[in-house]
């Protein structure tokens, strides 16, 4: 018999019944068909035939021993002990808290991954439209506590760990925050992933797996110092998918030729290849088995990690050079782009991530064997800010270069697929890349961008003949030296919907930075989806006692899935016993934060003082400088008082936190000033407990979970018209804190919901900002007298060498005060006096906080996702058949 016959296999018949026959079927030497298993699964149409090719005994054996999720304390303990002894190779005698955390996480991960598999299968079978959320940041926070709460088994874990000799609080503390984001952009993405899973929408997140995150912030002698964040030393929440590797091309050149039919074909060739490897993170929904996926890409050298020839020739450094160069792509979030090499690396990052993600999305679509025209019916892609805008160009490239579609057909598919979320009204914050950089790094994409721009400008010209100024204003290519690619404009032209993230913000982008595009495309293309937060993490997880108290009055935890149910709390705003419990929980949260402050800074603060908190990215437009100037004013006022006057003052603790970008010198100067003021104030015996100034280093999600519930007043004091939305304002109010803020971002909608009597607003309005800036430049203006005294104190070296802070003072005094600190300062300190006055009446203050929480139902990320699903993505939830509401109704979760 020939070798060919011996090795031949029968092809499985797509309609073959399951055969019970044993042994060979058919000619001798031809085996029965083998079931070929694949790592990435099958399309919906293939699954039935594949299932038919698996013999019944194999299927029965598989089902008999399928992993079953633990439900009881004993089962949980069994899983933990098994993981300690086999996965970690430890024993009862050397199982420390780190090992217990690892084992508990792996036990919950096993449980999540079975649900993850079922969710993906269910989505594949249903073959419905999916949404893909592309974000350069996902600020996830700790995963173990979130997983325990979302599946409703935290009490089981607490009792089980207790039996094994551990406190659950200590175990949770062992986890590093996932360093995948920095600010509100990344936290919004994380809240959205939680809501998408909790509402059972078929959705994937796509991001980069940063090896070191943005950086770990340390405060040394009052200065910010950046050090690597080694958060991946042990990360049980990710699954390396080494089989899913995509070759990503950079540099090279483009070649055009005519094929046999006379069609022009463009080939991108040469250059450098970097390999993208997938890592999957399961995202559990709350009170639902639905578990979605976050896929992160890591960069590796396509040639492998090691060049043996170079090593053998003694060139040891070069032997790993390719790998090191490739790995820098996914090493750090926002590499410093003040250098040209930094700019190239950032653009490399963006293309690497979107190209790998698009490859994955297109591969999944092609499995369905649908026509390309159906792509937008199956796929919605949301661009979270301009960072993923190259996805627009990459999809067009795939369709015309690789799949052979005509330009117009491809572009029609592209624009129906993408939606773009804008996060800034600041023109200088709109991303731009130089044409020479593009030409070198992504030559094919630059030529497609030019073609997109030409087609777009021709359509504008037809509607507005002769208006050259308009063409110049809306061109994707800015005619500067060098020419620049305007990424926001590319995102608008390439999307079917553009949304802002708060009502004021959405109105401003339509009347300022994108005004011309509203005239071109019409107002229907531009919409608003006010941001929201997930109450599961930002109330239930961060503030469990408050969540339990609310549940006791509302008859269970159903409010965590329908936040508008909080409305019923309002009737308890004057209930004496309820207010007492409410105030006691707030005090306990302040005691917890005071302990954290003592441990991390060595400063003792009084939990009975008013806690005044501003924690967010350090940026001039967020005006931490105004806050610290206000603190200095308070300090000078206290120093000028007599002993009797001081007794009447409400003690205050001013708490700051946040990271300044490594290349942002002014922001780092603000950090230095806060710490320098703290060093003076906290050691002044005259002042004592009346004022403390604290800077909490390395602000992140898990620290926010301690800080937010302890707030009495939080500061959201951006220059009017500069903050797109803000979401920390929502978190503070939901946890029973009040706001001092400007009429900016979501502050306006929060005021509308909770009532102007429950928020402390101050400052100029956005419509006055341009006139004030003009007056600063061309008119005469008087410096506010109180602010002038603050500057005198700084210049008099009260807080150390005045030269260290001269740029901050000079920005206000001599350089136009772009962020209107001097214009708003008097209003700010007057409103702070009102805060002091209101805080003295604790009974009324507690009522205000209860009413505010009761009226926060609008600000859930669940509402946002439903709005996106209906008005932008056109997708439906895919509710698991077994899902019920019983867990919430019983209040068990």
RADATA-V597858 format. One line per field, one symbol per residue. phi: phi as a letter, one per 40 degrees, with the letter a starting at -180 (. if undefined). A space follows every 50 residues. Layout:
phi = ???
This chain:
phi = .ccdccccbcccccbcccccccgcbhccgbcccccccbccgbcdcccccc ccccdddcccccccbdcbccbbcccccdcccccccbccfbbdcbcccccc cdcccccccdccccccccccccccccfccbbbbcacbbccgccccccccc cgbcccccccccccgbcccccdcccccccbabbcdcccdccccccdcccg ccabcbabcccbgciccbbbfgbcbcbcbcccdabccbbcbcccbbcbcb ggabbbabcccgccbbbcbggbbbcbbcbbbcbcccfacdbcbbbbbbca cccgcacccccccgcccccbcdcccccccbcbcfddbcbccccccccddc cdccccccdcccdcccccfcccccdccbbbbbccgcdccccccccccdcc ccbgccdccccccdccccbbbcbabcdccccabccdcddccbcccccccc cdcccccccccccbdgccccdcccdccccbbccbccccccccccbcabbc badcccccccbbcbdccccccgcccbabbcdabcccccbcccbcccdccc cccbghbdccbacccddccdcccbcdcccccdcccccccccccdcccccc bgccbccccccbbbbadcadccgcccdcccccdccccccccccccccccc cbbcbbaibcddccccccccdccdcccdccccbccccfccabbbbccfca cccdcccdccccbbbbbcddgbcdagbcdccccccgbcbbaccafcdccc ccccgccbabcagccccccccccccccbbcaccdccccccccccccgcbh ddccbcccccdccbbgfdcfcccccccccccccccdccccccccdccdcc ccccbcdccccccdcccdcccbcfbbcbcdcccbcddcccgcc
